[in-house]
Amino acid sequence: MQIKSLRSGMNSSNKLLKDEKVINKRSSDPFEKLIFEKGLRIRQIMSDKNLNTMVILLNNGHALKIPINHFKSLKNATQVDLDKWELIGNGIGIHWQSIDEDLSLKGLIKDAALSSILHRLESKKDTQELSVL
């Protein structure tokens, strides 16, 4: 997002004056395109502390499976704490009040993608090839 003054030659990034206009630009970031342009959102979260697993269900039918211990505050949380989550930003983030933790959908997607590719690179060569989008 860029803040552009309607006054000639004046720009401000830290204060929006009443005569300034907010201009939204399309992002070149593929994660932001999924979230902000295509409307990808978190629908549900399930956590199992004993299995070290958090499953995040998305509104497109896909699920992200992420190890809880990837996040220090979640790793140290109880199962009761993990179950007390709420969606923020209409599903673009998750908040846990009792442990004061927020996670973004963008960060969760990146973490899941990185974990997946690292797992594939560490395993023996199989018939699947890695691709770069």
Residue, then its C-alpha position, 0 to 999 in steps of 0.5 A: m500500500q502506498i500513501k500518496s499526497l494529493r498536494s504537489g510534491m508531498n509524500s508521507s509514509n507515517k501519517l495520513l492527512k485528511d487530503e491524502k489518498v490511499i492507493n492499493k497496488r496489486s502485490s507481486d508476492p504470490f502468497e499475498k495474491l492468494i490471500f488478498e486477491k483470491g480470498l484464501r482464508i483459515r476456516q478451522i484449526m485443530s491441534d494435538k500437543n501429544l502428536n506435535t501437530m496443528v492442522i489448519l483447514l482452509n476455505n479452498g478445501h486444503a489443509l496445512k499440517i504444521p509441527i507445533n514445536h516450530f513455534k516456541s510459544l505454541k511448543n510451551a503451551t498446554q493443550v487447553d491453551l492451544d484449543k483457545w484460538e480465535l481467527i483474526g482479520n477475517g481468517i488471515g491470522i490466528h490469535w491465542q489470547s492466553i499465550d499472547e501469540d499471533l500467526s499469519l496465514k502467509g507465514l503458515i503457508k511459507d512454513a508449510a511449503l518450506s517444510s515440505i520441500l526440505h522433507r522432499l530434499e532430505s528423502k531419497k530420490d523418488t520419481q517426483e521432481l521439484s519445480v519452481l513456480 
